[in-house]
Amino acid sequence: SRSVMSFDGSGNVGIGESVPQAKLHVKNQDAGSFTPNAAGDDLIVEAQNAGISIISLDAGDSSLIWGSPSDTMGVLAKWNHNANVFRFRTSKTSAKFVLGGGDSLSTMTLDGSGNVGIGTLSPSSIFDIRGSGNVDVMSKIINTGQTTAGRETSFLFGKDNGANLSAV
C-alpha cells in the first residue's frame, strides 16, 4: 500500500511518497529512481505527465514570481485570459532575458533596453546578429508561402517616416 502523507526527520513532507526527496514531494506515479537537481529540490511533482497549475479568474492574472530577499519580484511571468496577454518581466532595468541551447549555450538575448541579440549576450543595436565559423550562409529569409510569380522577399532599409527605402 502507498503512503498518503508522510513526514521524515529532516522536515520533508511527502504526499503519495513515503520517502520524500524535497521539502514537499507530491507523487502521483513513480517516475523511477532519480536524484533531484539541487537548483530545484524544494518542490518535486512526480508523475508520468507532471504539471503544476496556477488558476485565476478570466479577468485576473495568473502569476509565477522568482525573487530574492533584496528583490522579492525579480522576474514575473503573468497570464491574463481576457486580455489574451502573456508577460515575462523583470524588475531590473538592465536585466537580460536569455534563451539557450544545450550545455548552457546562449543563443538569443533581449536586453533591458529592448535590443535583441542572436549569437551575442550583449547586443549593441536593436537587432544584432553575430556568427562565427566557416559557413556559406550567415542568415536566410525564405517566404515558403509565396505562390504569385514576380513577388519578392526582401529587407527594407530606410528612415522611420518611410522615405528613401532601399530593398536588399
Salt bridges, closest charged atoms under 4 A:
GLU17 OE1 - LYS27 NZ 3.02
ASP30 OD2 - LYS27 NZ 3.86
GLU46 OE1 - HIS25 NE2 2.73
ASP61 OD2 - LYS78 NZ 3.66
ASP128 OD2 - ARG130 NH2 2.88
